[in-house]
Structures are given as structure tokens and as C-alpha cells.
Amino acid sequence: MPFIHIELVEGRSLEARQAMAHEVIDVVAKHTGAPVEHIHVIINEMRKEDYVHLEAAKDSAAN
């Protein structure tokens, strides 16, 4: 029973997240042989201000 966790910065529509989850399920099923009804995708969204990327942090520190 695969569980796939995806972390995203907020801002994508429900339709986009659902489409992504369906494609992930298809790929996992193809490569693991797990039945699609046993594959779970958990999508966690984070606020933009709660995410720091190294390059963005460098740019922010330089200003």
C-alpha cells in the first residue's frame, strides 16, 4: 500500500492537484504493480512565507 507525500508551495488549483495526484498514482501503479485503489497521495501545501530556498535567502540577505 504505497503512500506518496508531496509538498507544494500553495497556489495550485484543486483541479491541478487532483490531475497531478492521478498521474502520480498511474506511474506508481505501473512501476510497483500496486493496485491503484491501494495507492494514496497526500498533498501538503505550505504558505510561500514558510518556505525558504537557498538562492532566495541569499538574494534577501544581500538586500
N, C-alpha and C positions, 0 to 999 in steps of 0.2 A: 504494500500500500504506500506508494510514493507521496510524499508531501513536498511541494515546491514552494519556497518562500521567495517573494520578490519585493524588494524595497524600491520605492519610487518617490521622487520629489512630486508633490501634489501638482495637479493641474490638468490631468488627462480625464477625458470624459468616461462615464460608465461604459459606454459602448466600446471605446478604445481599450479599456482594461479588460472587458469581457472577451473581446476579439483576441487580445494577447493571451489571455488565460486559455482559450480554446486551442490556439496554435501550440502553446506550451504543452498542453495535455496530449495533443496529437503526436508531437515529437517524442515525448516521454514514453507514450504507449508504443510507438514504433521501435524505439531503441531498447526498451526494457521488457516488452511483451506483457506489461501490466494492462489489465482491462481498464478502459477509460473511466468506467464508473468507480474505480478504486483509486484514481489519481486526484489529488487535492492541490489546489493552488491557493496560497494565502498571499494577498497583496496588502502590504503595509505602505501607507502614504505618509510622508513626513512634510512638515512645513519647510518652505525654502530657507527660512532663517535658522532652522535646526540642522541644516546640512552645510558642511564646510568642505570644500575641495581645496587641495593644496595650492594650486595656482591662484584660485580666487582669494585665498587667505594671504598669499604673497602680495597680490595686487592691492588688497585692502590695507595691508601693513605699510606699503610703500606710499600710500596717500596720506 
